[in-house]
Every structure is written in structure tokens, then in C-alpha cells.
Amino acid sequence: MVKAKGTRTDAGELLAEEKAAREVVASLGKREFLDQLQKLTKSYASDPGNPGSYACEGCQRCANCMFCKDCDSCFQCTHCTRCELCNNCSHCVECKSCHACAYCLQSENCTTSAYLVMCRNLQDCNYCFGCVGLAKKDFHILNVPFPRTEYFKVVGKLRKELGLP
């Protein structure tokens, strides 16, 4: 039973409704269960809301994010743009499935890393460009280590060649 907003519902009524709902769920067969699960999944996927988010523009299904643009299904990210399935990231652009990363561009499945460009599956790395599968490395291009100054020279050239900001 759905009550109008602002009206009180008796605690006994709530318990009875919960009990009835449990009985319905407990009696479901395989097909009915899968149908109900599919309905729940569709209703969640069709709700593009961003609960707990602040000043996000064009985001869908994000939660507790701030100042993000055009992200999808992110959690607790700030100042990210066009990211998907990321959490606790900051200032990332076009990243996917990253965790606790900052200032990354077009990277995927990276964790606790910063200043990555076009990287995949990095962990605890900083200043890597086009790297895959590294852990605890800094200043690498295509998994090759570079001295800091040379790294920035080569990356500048590559960014121009690739048309990256």
C-alpha cells in the first residue's frame, strides 16, 4: 500500500507489507525470479539519476560525484570528463574502470595512479604514457623507463603527433 506523501503509515502496516513481499519472493520459481530480476535491472538502468552528486553536467548513474561532465556510472569522482565506471578519481578524462586515479587520460583499469595517458592495467604508477600492466613505476613510455626530463620531451612530441591535449 502506497501512502500519500506526508501521511503517517502504521508500523504494523509496514511489517505486514514486508511480510507479504517476502512471501511473494519466497514463492517465486526460476522463471518468475529471473523475470523480476530483469525488471529490477531495467528499472535501475533506465534511471539516469545521480544521487548525492553536486554540479555534474550530463552525467548518468553516478553517485556522490562533484563537478564532473558526461560521465557514466562513476562513484565519488571529482572534475572528471567522459569517464565510465570509475571511482574516487579526480581530473580524469575518457577513462574507464579506474580507481583512485588522478589526471589520467584515456586509460583503463588503472588503480592509485596519476598522470597516465593511454595506459591499461597500471597500479601505483605515475607519469606513464601508453603503458600496459606496470606496477609501481614512474616515467615510462610503452613500458620503457625514461629519465624525467627526457620523458617530458618525448611525451610532448607524442601528444602533438596523436593530437592529445
N, CA and C atoms as a LAMMPS dump frame, in Angstrom:
ITEM: TIMESTEP
0
ITEM: NUMBER OF ATOMS
495
ITEM: BOX BOUNDS ff ff ff
-5.0000000000000000e+02 5.0000000000000000e+02
-5.0000000000000000e+02 5.0000000000000000e+02
-5.0000000000000000e+02 5.0000000000000000e+02
ITEM: ATOMS id mol type element x y z
1 1 1 N 0.84 -1.171 0
2 1 2 C 0 0 0
3 1 3 C 0.89 1.24 0
4 2 1 N 0.641 2.147 -0.912
5 2 2 C 1.428 3.366 -1.014
6 2 3 C 0.629 4.498 -0.394
7 3 1 N 1.247 5.181 0.527
8 3 2 C 0.582 6.299 1.197
9 3 3 C 0.96 7.597 0.512
10 4 1 N 0.087 8.562 0.597
11 4 2 C 0.387 9.883 0.056
12 4 3 C 1.524 10.497 0.854
13 5 1 N 2.299 11.304 0.181
14 5 2 C 3.436 11.935 0.838
15 5 3 C 2.945 12.792 2.001
16 6 1 N 3.62 12.651 3.114
17 6 2 C 3.267 13.451 4.276
18 6 3 C 2.318 12.752 5.233
19 7 1 N 1.776 11.581 4.851
20 7 2 C 0.898 10.871 5.773
21 7 3 C 1.693 9.804 6.5
22 8 1 N 1.256 9.491 7.693
23 8 2 C 1.964 8.509 8.509
24 8 3 C 1.444 7.117 8.201
25 9 1 N 2.355 6.175 8.193
26 9 2 C 1.986 4.786 7.986
27 9 3 C 2.181 4.055 9.303
28 10 1 N 1.218 3.268 9.658
29 10 2 C 1.291 2.498 10.887
30 10 3 C 2.412 1.465 10.772
31 11 1 N 3.19 1.291 11.828
32 11 2 C 4.298 0.335 11.825
33 11 3 C 3.794 -1.074 11.549
34 12 1 N 2.633 -1.394 12.038
35 12 2 C 2.045 -2.706 11.79
36 12 3 C 1.758 -2.925 10.314
37 13 1 N 1.304 -1.866 9.637
38 13 2 C 1.05 -1.966 8.198
39 13 3 C 2.343 -2.227 7.436
40 14 1 N 3.409 -1.529 7.823
41 14 2 C 4.7 -1.737 7.158
42 14 3 C 5.19 -3.165 7.339
43 15 1 N 5.079 -3.675 8.547
44 15 2 C 5.513 -5.052 8.798
45 15 3 C 4.688 -6.041 7.985
46 16 1 N 3.405 -5.791 7.881
47 16 2 C 2.535 -6.68 7.107
48 16 3 C 2.908 -6.635 5.624
49 17 1 N 3.203 -5.429 5.114
50 17 2 C 3.604 -5.298 3.711
51 17 3 C 4.926 -6.013 3.45
52 18 1 N 5.867 -5.847 4.363
53 18 2 C 7.159 -6.519 4.209
54 18 3 C 6.99 -8.035 4.242
55 19 1 N 6.156 -8.507 5.141
56 19 2 C 5.925 -9.95 5.25
57 19 3 C 5.288 -10.477 3.962
58 20 1 N 4.318 -9.747 3.451
59 20 2 C 3.657 -10.165 2.212
60 20 3 C 4.654 -10.185 1.054
61 21 1 N 5.519 -9.176 0.985
62 21 2 C 6.522 -9.127 -0.081
63 21 3 C 7.496 -10.3 0.039
64 22 1 N 7.906 -10.629 1.253
65 22 2 C 8.804 -11.775 1.455
66 22 3 C 8.146 -13.075 1.022
67 23 1 N 6.861 -13.212 1.326
68 23 2 C 6.139 -14.425 0.934
69 23 3 C 6.067 -14.554 -0.583
70 24 1 N 5.839 -13.437 -1.257
71 24 2 C 5.788 -13.458 -2.725
72 24 3 C 7.145 -13.875 -3.284
73 25 1 N 8.21 -13.275 -2.78
74 25 2 C 9.553 -13.599 -3.264
75 25 3 C 9.895 -15.056 -2.969
76 26 1 N 9.556 -15.52 -1.79
77 26 2 C 9.871 -16.897 -1.405
78 26 3 C 9.141 -17.911 -2.278
79 27 1 N 8.01 -17.532 -2.841
80 27 2 C 7.229 -18.475 -3.646
81 27 3 C 7.6 -18.453 -5.13
82 28 1 N 8.527 -17.588 -5.527
83 28 2 C 8.88 -17.478 -6.942
84 28 3 C 9.627 -18.709 -7.436
85 29 1 N 9.279 -19.115 -8.629
86 29 2 C 10.04 -20.154 -9.306
87 29 3 C 11.175 -19.516 -10.086
88 30 1 N 11.932 -20.342 -10.758
89 30 2 C 13.094 -19.855 -11.508
90 30 3 C 12.698 -18.784 -12.52
91 31 1 N 11.717 -19.089 -13.341
92 31 2 C 11.312 -18.161 -14.402
93 31 3 C 10.807 -16.838 -13.831
94 32 1 N 9.952 -16.927 -12.808
95 32 2 C 9.408 -15.712 -12.209
96 32 3 C 10.51 -14.882 -11.545
97 33 1 N 11.435 -15.582 -10.88
98 33 2 C 12.548 -14.874 -10.244
99 33 3 C 13.377 -14.126 -11.287
100 34 1 N 13.725 -14.814 -12.37
101 34 2 C 14.532 -14.18 -13.415
102 34 3 C 13.786 -13.022 -14.076
103 35 1 N 12.478 -13.161 -14.249
104 35 2 C 11.679 -12.06 -14.798
105 35 3 C 11.719 -10.843 -13.874
106 36 1 N 11.553 -11.08 -12.586
107 36 2 C 11.579 -9.976 -11.619
108 36 3 C 12.963 -9.323 -11.565
109 37 1 N 13.999 -10.143 -11.624
110 37 2 C 15.359 -9.607 -11.62
111 37 3 C 15.594 -8.746 -12.857
112 38 1 N 15.12 -9.204 -13.996
113 38 2 C 15.276 -8.437 -15.231
114 38 3 C 14.531 -7.103 -15.138
115 39 1 N 13.338 -7.109 -14.561
116 39 2 C 12.581 -5.865 -14.384
117 39 3 C 13.335 -4.896 -13.477
118 40 1 N 13.877 -5.408 -12.383
119 40 2 C 14.651 -4.554 -11.477
120 40 3 C 15.869 -3.97 -12.181
121 41 1 N 16.556 -4.805 -12.939
122 41 2 C 17.75 -4.358 -13.652
123 41 3 C 17.399 -3.274 -14.662
124 42 1 N 16.326 -3.479 -15.406
125 42 2 C 15.905 -2.479 -16.394
126 42 3 C 15.507 -1.174 -15.723
127 43 1 N 14.808 -1.267 -14.607
128 43 2 C 14.379 -0.036 -13.942
129 43 3 C 15.581 0.729 -13.399
130 44 1 N 16.598 0.013 -12.939
131 44 2 C 17.805 0.686 -12.46
132 44 3 C 18.557 1.313 -13.625
133 45 1 N 18.716 0.562 -14.693
134 45 2 C 19.472 1.053 -15.848
135 45 3 C 18.781 2.232 -16.522
136 46 1 N 17.465 2.299 -16.423
137 46 2 C 16.751 3.383 -17.085
138 46 3 C 16.703 4.652 -16.242
139 47 1 N 17.156 4.582 -14.997
140 47 2 C 17.166 5.765 -14.141
141 47 3 C 18.535 6.426 -14.214
142 48 1 N 18.647 7.519 -14.957
143 48 2 C 19.946 8.166 -15.114
144 48 3 C 20.301 9.096 -13.953
145 49 1 N 19.619 8.98 -12.845
146 49 2 C 19.848 9.874 -11.715
147 49 3 C 21.266 9.809 -11.18
148 50 1 N 21.637 10.842 -10.475
149 50 2 C 22.98 10.96 -9.912
150 50 3 C 22.871 11.288 -8.425
151 51 1 N 22.498 10.312 -7.606
152 51 2 C 22.264 10.612 -6.189
153 51 3 C 23.528 11.09 -5.475
154 52 1 N 23.37 12.135 -4.716
155 52 2 C 24.471 12.658 -3.917
156 52 3 C 25.506 13.435 -4.706
157 53 1 N 25.289 13.617 -5.988
158 53 2 C 26.263 14.332 -6.816
159 53 3 C 25.981 15.83 -6.79
160 54 1 N 27.02 16.615 -7.03
161 54 2 C 26.894 18.068 -6.985
162 54 3 C 27.518 18.689 -8.23
163 55 1 N 26.769 19.534 -8.883
164 55 2 C 27.237 20.317 -10.029
165 55 3 C 27.822 19.453 -11.149
166 56 1 N 27.221 18.315 -11.388
167 56 2 C 27.633 17.458 -12.504
168 56 3 C 26.743 17.779 -13.705
169 57 1 N 27.313 17.724 -14.893
170 57 2 C 26.569 18.047 -16.106
171 57 3 C 26.614 16.874 -17.078
172 58 1 N 25.459 16.403 -17.481
173 58 2 C 25.382 15.348 -18.477
174 58 3 C 25.791 13.974 -17.974
175 59 1 N 25.909 13.805 -16.688
176 59 2 C 26.306 12.51 -16.121
177 59 3 C 25.088 11.614 -15.945
178 60 1 N 25.314 10.306 -15.967
179 60 2 C 24.24 9.344 -15.768
180 60 3 C 24.689 8.265 -14.792
181 61 1 N 23.795 7.921 -13.883
182 61 2 C 24.012 6.841 -12.918
183 61 3 C 25.286 7.006 -12.087
184 62 1 N 25.699 8.218 -11.842
185 62 2 C 26.856 8.478 -10.983
186 62 3 C 26.365 8.749 -9.565
187 63 1 N 27.221 8.532 -8.591
188 63 2 C 26.837 8.778 -7.201
189 63 3 C 27.958 9.494 -6.465
190 64 1 N 27.573 10.51 -5.727
191 64 2 C 28.498 11.26 -4.872
192 64 3 C 29.669 11.863 -5.634
193 65 1 N 29.436 12.287 -6.845
194 65 2 C 30.479 12.929 -7.657
195 65 3 C 30.307 14.446 -7.595
196 66 1 N 31.368 15.164 -7.926
197 66 2 C 31.298 16.623 -7.948
198 66 3 C 31.992 17.173 -9.188
199 67 1 N 31.341 18.119 -9.831
200 67 2 C 31.902 18.882 -10.948
201 67 3 C 32.351 18.005 -12.121
202 68 1 N 31.674 16.918 -12.361
203 68 2 C 32.013 16.033 -13.484
204 68 3 C 31.137 16.367 -14.689
205 69 1 N 31.585 15.939 -15.869
206 69 2 C 30.829 16.182 -17.096
207 69 3 C 30.752 14.907 -17.926
208 70 1 N 29.547 14.557 -18.313
209 70 2 C 29.294 13.463 -19.256
210 70 3 C 29.886 12.124 -18.822
211 71 1 N 29.878 11.843 -17.542
212 71 2 C 30.374 10.558 -17.03
213 71 3 C 29.216 9.579 -16.882
214 72 1 N 29.543 8.298 -16.789
215 72 2 C 28.521 7.269 -16.646
216 72 3 C 28.94 6.257 -15.585
217 73 1 N 28.093 6.078 -14.603
218 73 2 C 28.261 5.045 -13.574
219 73 3 C 29.542 5.203 -12.759
220 74 1 N 29.877 6.414 -12.403
221 74 2 C 31.063 6.674 -11.577
222 74 3 C 30.65 6.894 -10.124
223 75 1 N 31.606 6.778 -9.214
224 75 2 C 31.334 6.939 -7.786
225 75 3 C 32.427 7.781 -7.14
226 76 1 N 32.034 8.824 -6.483
227 76 2 C 32.912 9.721 -5.735
228 76 3 C 34.069 10.278 -6.56
229 77 1 N 33.799 10.648 -7.778
230 77 2 C 34.82 11.272 -8.625
231 77 3 C 34.638 12.786 -8.598
232 78 1 N 35.706 13.513 -8.873
233 78 2 C 35.615 14.965 -8.952
234 78 3 C 36.313 15.466 -10.207
235 79 1 N 35.695 16.427 -10.856
236 79 2 C 36.26 17.11 -12.016
237 79 3 C 36.658 16.152 -13.15
238 80 1 N 35.938 15.075 -13.326
239 80 2 C 36.229 14.124 -14.41
240 80 3 C 35.328 14.411 -15.609
241 81 1 N 35.769 13.991 -16.785
242 81 2 C 35.018 14.227 -18.016
243 81 3 C 34.971 12.956 -18.858
244 82 1 N 33.784 12.566 -19.248
245 82 2 C 33.538 11.411 -20.115
246 82 3 C 34.177 10.113 -19.601
247 83 1 N 34.117 9.879 -18.328
248 83 2 C 34.645 8.641 -17.734
249 83 3 C 33.502 7.654 -17.502
250 84 1 N 33.847 6.372 -17.412
251 84 2 C 32.864 5.33 -17.152
252 84 3 C 33.355 4.391 -16.061
253 85 1 N 32.46 4.046 -15.166
254 85 2 C 32.72 3.021 -14.151
255 85 3 C 33.954 3.304 -13.296
256 86 1 N 34.282 4.546 -13.093
257 86 2 C 35.435 4.908 -12.265
258 86 3 C 34.969 5.225 -10.848
259 87 1 N 35.88 5.122 -9.894
260 87 2 C 35.544 5.553 -8.547
261 87 3 C 36.737 6.207 -7.874
262 88 1 N 36.427 7.239 -7.12
263 88 2 C 37.429 8.007 -6.376
264 88 3 C 38.523 8.587 -7.27
265 89 1 N 38.177 8.982 -8.463
266 89 2 C 39.142 9.588 -9.386
267 89 3 C 38.976 11.106 -9.393
268 90 1 N 40.013 11.781 -9.842
269 90 2 C 39.984 13.233 -9.89
270 90 3 C 40.65 13.73 -11.172
271 91 1 N 39.98 14.622 -11.868
272 91 2 C 40.518 15.274 -13.06
273 91 3 C 40.903 14.29 -14.172
274 92 1 N 40.2 13.196 -14.294
275 92 2 C 40.466 12.226 -15.363
276 92 3 C 39.571 12.524 -16.564
277 93 1 N 40.032 12.134 -17.74
278 93 2 C 39.28 12.362 -18.971
279 93 3 C 39.243 11.064 -19.779
280 94 1 N 38.043 10.663 -20.154
281 94 2 C 37.822 9.492 -21.005
282 94 3 C 38.474 8.226 -20.456
283 95 1 N 38.391 8.033 -19.166
284 95 2 C 38.936 6.824 -18.535
285 95 3 C 37.808 5.834 -18.269
286 96 1 N 38.18 4.581 -18.105
287 96 2 C 37.187 3.546 -17.86
288 96 3 C 37.692 2.59 -16.781
289 97 1 N 36.843 2.338 -15.811
290 97 2 C 37.115 1.374 -14.739
291 97 3 C 38.399 1.672 -13.978
292 98 1 N 38.656 2.925 -13.72
293 98 2 C 39.834 3.307 -12.935
294 98 3 C 39.43 3.543 -11.482
295 99 1 N 40.373 3.356 -10.577
296 99 2 C 40.116 3.528 -9.15
297 99 3 C 41.206 4.396 -8.528
298 100 1 N 40.787 5.45 -7.868
299 100 2 C 41.696 6.336 -7.135
300 100 3 C 42.833 6.854 -8.013
301 101 1 N 42.493 7.296 -9.199
302 101 2 C 43.479 7.855 -10.124
303 101 3 C 43.265 9.364 -10.252
304 102 1 N 44.301 10.051 -10.708
305 102 2 C 44.192 11.495 -10.893
306 102 3 C 44.903 11.919 -12.172
307 103 1 N 44.297 12.855 -12.866
308 103 2 C 44.88 13.453 -14.07
309 103 3 C 45.257 12.41 -15.124
310 104 1 N 44.393 11.448 -15.325
311 104 2 C 44.643 10.406 -16.329
312 104 3 C 43.82 10.694 -17.579
313 105 1 N 44.311 10.241 -18.711
314 105 2 C 43.649 10.468 -19.99
315 105 3 C 43.559 9.154 -20.76
316 106 1 N 42.359 8.797 -21.164
317 106 2 C 42.107 7.614 -21.99
318 106 3 C 42.782 6.359 -21.441
319 107 1 N 42.659 6.144 -20.163
320 107 2 C 43.262 4.974 -19.528
321 107 3 C 42.169 4.05 -19
322 108 1 N 42.512 2.772 -18.851
323 108 2 C 41.535 1.781 -18.395
324 108 3 C 42.117 0.869 -17.329
325 109 1 N 41.269 0.507 -16.384
326 109 2 C 41.6 -0.478 -15.347
327 109 3 C 42.868 -0.131 -14.567
328 110 1 N 43.074 1.125 -14.295
329 110 2 C 44.25 1.556 -13.539
330 110 3 C 43.836 1.885 -12.106
331 111 1 N 44.753 1.691 -11.168
332 111 2 C 44.451 1.981 -9.771
333 111 3 C 45.566 2.797 -9.131
334 112 1 N 45.163 3.663 -8.236
335 112 2 C 46.058 4.511 -7.442
336 112 3 C 47.245 5.029 -8.25
337 113 1 N 46.943 5.631 -9.377
338 113 2 C 47.971 6.15 -10.274
339 113 3 C 47.631 7.58 -10.67
340 114 1 N 48.624 8.276 -11.234
341 114 2 C 48.39 9.657 -11.651
342 114 3 C 49.188 9.98 -12.914
343 115 1 N 48.643 10.906 -13.681
344 115 2 C 49.283 11.401 -14.905
345 115 3 C 49.575 10.271 -15.897
346 116 1 N 48.564 9.464 -16.139
347 116 2 C 48.679 8.385 -17.121
348 116 3 C 48.007 8.829 -18.417
349 117 1 N 48.565 8.408 -19.531
350 117 2 C 47.953 8.687 -20.828
351 117 3 C 47.915 7.386 -21.618
352 118 1 N 46.724 7 -22.029
353 118 2 C 46.516 5.812 -22.859
354 118 3 C 47.148 4.559 -22.24
355 119 1 N 46.951 4.37 -20.962
356 119 2 C 47.524 3.222 -20.249
357 119 3 C 46.44 2.208 -19.908
358 120 1 N 46.856 0.976 -19.683
359 120 2 C 45.944 -0.104 -19.321
360 120 3 C 46.534 -0.913 -18.172
361 121 1 N 45.708 -1.189 -17.193
362 121 2 C 46.058 -2.104 -16.098
363 121 3 C 47.322 -1.702 -15.338
364 122 1 N 47.44 -0.437 -14.995
365 122 2 C 48.575 0.025 -14.196
366 122 3 C 48.161 0.146 -12.733
367 123 1 N 49.126 -0.046 -11.865
368 123 2 C 48.869 0.052 -10.435
369 123 3 C 49.993 0.836 -9.778
370 124 1 N 49.632 1.853 -9.022
371 124 2 C 50.603 2.679 -8.289
372 124 3 C 51.686 3.252 -9.204
373 125 1 N 51.285 3.76 -10.348
374 125 2 C 52.236 4.338 -11.304
375 125 3 C 51.979 5.834 -11.468
376 126 1 N 53.014 6.553 -11.871
377 126 2 C 52.901 7.984 -12.146
378 126 3 C 53.66 8.314 -13.422
379 127 1 N 53.102 9.225 -14.198
380 127 2 C 53.742 9.693 -15.425
381 127 3 C 54.112 8.529 -16.359
382 128 1 N 53.084 7.85 -16.824
383 128 2 C 53.282 6.776 -17.799
384 128 3 C 52.456 7.091 -19.041
385 129 1 N 52.976 6.719 -20.193
386 129 2 C 52.341 7.03 -21.473
387 129 3 C 52.318 5.756 -22.317
388 130 1 N 51.124 5.266 -22.605
389 130 2 C 50.993 4.085 -23.445
390 130 3 C 51.551 2.824 -22.816
391 131 1 N 51.415 2.692 -21.535
392 131 2 C 51.964 1.526 -20.83
393 131 3 C 50.865 0.524 -20.496
394 132 1 N 51.267 -0.722 -20.33
395 132 2 C 50.322 -1.788 -20.007
396 132 3 C 50.918 -2.691 -18.931
397 133 1 N 50.142 -2.931 -17.883
398 133 2 C 50.49 -3.934 -16.891
399 133 3 C 51.621 -3.597 -15.937
400 134 1 N 51.946 -2.343 -15.764
401 134 2 C 53.041 -1.978 -14.858
402 134 3 C 52.53 -1.776 -13.434
403 135 1 N 53.437 -1.918 -12.485
404 135 2 C 53.122 -1.635 -11.087
405 135 3 C 54.292 -0.882 -10.461
406 136 1 N 53.959 0.177 -9.749
407 136 2 C 54.953 0.971 -9.013
408 136 3 C 56.087 1.47 -9.904
409 137 1 N 55.714 2.038 -11.043
410 137 2 C 56.701 2.583 -11.985
411 137 3 C 56.38 4.05 -12.255
412 138 1 N 57.412 4.811 -12.56
413 138 2 C 57.258 6.219 -12.913
414 138 3 C 58.048 6.509 -14.186
415 139 1 N 57.555 7.46 -14.964
416 139 2 C 58.243 7.951 -16.162
417 139 3 C 58.57 6.827 -17.155
418 140 1 N 57.513 6.17 -17.622
419 140 2 C 57.655 5.108 -18.617
420 140 3 C 56.836 5.458 -19.858
421 141 1 N 57.352 5.085 -21.016
422 141 2 C 56.621 5.205 -22.275
423 141 3 C 56.686 3.837 -22.941
424 142 1 N 55.529 3.281 -23.253
425 142 2 C 55.442 1.929 -23.824
426 142 3 C 56.254 0.932 -22.991
427 143 1 N 56.134 1.057 -21.689
428 143 2 C 56.795 0.194 -20.692
429 143 3 C 58.317 0.339 -20.661
430 144 1 N 58.855 1.363 -21.286
431 144 2 C 60.296 1.62 -21.286
432 144 3 C 60.57 2.792 -20.34
433 145 1 N 61.485 2.626 -19.385
434 145 2 C 61.774 3.728 -18.457
435 145 3 C 62.545 4.86 -19.134
436 146 1 N 62.228 6.095 -18.733
437 146 2 C 62.897 7.287 -19.253
438 146 3 C 63.326 8.173 -18.091
439 147 1 N 64.443 8.885 -18.247
440 147 2 C 64.758 9.923 -17.26
441 147 3 C 63.665 10.998 -17.32
442 148 1 N 63.418 11.641 -16.216
443 148 2 C 62.323 12.605 -16.107
444 148 3 C 62.327 13.645 -17.231
445 149 1 N 63.423 14.31 -17.46
446 149 2 C 63.444 15.381 -18.472
447 149 3 C 63.215 14.835 -19.876
448 150 1 N 63.816 13.709 -20.17
449 150 2 C 63.625 13.112 -21.491
450 150 3 C 62.181 12.638 -21.66
451 151 1 N 61.594 12.127 -20.587
452 151 2 C 60.199 11.68 -20.625
453 151 3 C 59.299 12.814 -21.115
454 152 1 N 59.429 13.989 -20.519
455 152 2 C 58.548 15.097 -20.88
456 152 3 C 58.782 15.57 -22.312
457 153 1 N 60.002 15.502 -22.802
458 153 2 C 60.274 15.873 -24.196
459 153 3 C 59.59 14.902 -25.155
460 154 1 N 59.768 13.619 -24.901
461 154 2 C 59.183 12.601 -25.787
462 154 3 C 57.655 12.649 -25.709
463 155 1 N 57.12 12.806 -24.51
464 155 2 C 55.664 12.865 -24.352
465 155 3 C 55.096 14.088 -25.069
466 156 1 N 55.777 15.206 -24.994
467 156 2 C 55.321 16.403 -25.711
468 156 3 C 55.206 16.143 -27.2
469 157 1 N 56.213 15.479 -27.738
470 157 2 C 56.205 15.137 -29.167
471 157 3 C 55.065 14.166 -29.483
472 158 1 N 54.909 13.14 -28.652
473 158 2 C 53.852 12.152 -28.883
474 158 3 C 52.461 12.779 -28.777
475 159 1 N 52.282 13.66 -27.824
476 159 2 C 50.98 14.324 -27.678
477 159 3 C 50.63 15.098 -28.95
478 160 1 N 51.603 15.789 -29.511
479 160 2 C 51.355 16.524 -30.76
480 160 3 C 51.007 15.558 -31.886
481 161 1 N 51.795 14.506 -32.015
482 161 2 C 51.571 13.515 -33.077
483 161 3 C 50.188 12.874 -32.966
484 162 1 N 49.773 12.599 -31.739
485 162 2 C 48.497 11.92 -31.509
486 162 3 C 47.322 12.889 -31.376
487 163 1 N 47.603 14.172 -31.395
488 163 2 C 46.537 15.167 -31.264
489 163 3 C 45.905 15.198 -29.889
490 164 1 N 46.7 14.916 -28.874
491 164 2 C 46.195 14.915 -27.499
492 164 3 C 46.504 16.25 -26.826
493 165 1 N 45.648 16.644 -25.906
494 165 2 C 45.899 17.914 -25.191
495 165 3 C 47.111 17.826 -24.28
